[in-house]
Amino acid sequence: MKLMKRAGAIIGLGAAFLLSTAYAGAGEDAITQAEADLKAAQKAGAEWRVLDPATGGAAVPLSKLVKTAKAKLEGGDEAEAIRIAQKVSWASKTGIAQAQAQQGAAPYY
């Protein structure tokens, strides 16, 4: 029950973060932040795979989404690059929080 409450709070904070930072910076800044967040998630062993229409709707690693965001930025679609980069940042931070919450998890019989 506690884990579900924590996950709900984390998701709520992630949504608030996305709304508050939407279009606040340039695409390059968003991608740089996403790369830093992804690196922290990988270090924590918490890299998620997520669904996104930019990658054909398939579940892909966050590192592939960063590459997609870079390609969108180079193609001139800064808004889409920012959206993807923010999704990567959110998923990275949420994955880290999940890993920390489940760090001491053990089977329950």
Buried (B, 14 or more C-beta within 10 A) or exposed (E): EEEEEBBEEBEEBBEEBBEEBEEEBEBBEBBEBBBEBBEBBBEBEBBBEBEBEBBEEEEBBBBBBBBBBBBBBEEEBBEBBBBBBBBBBBBBBBBBBBBEBEEEEEEEE
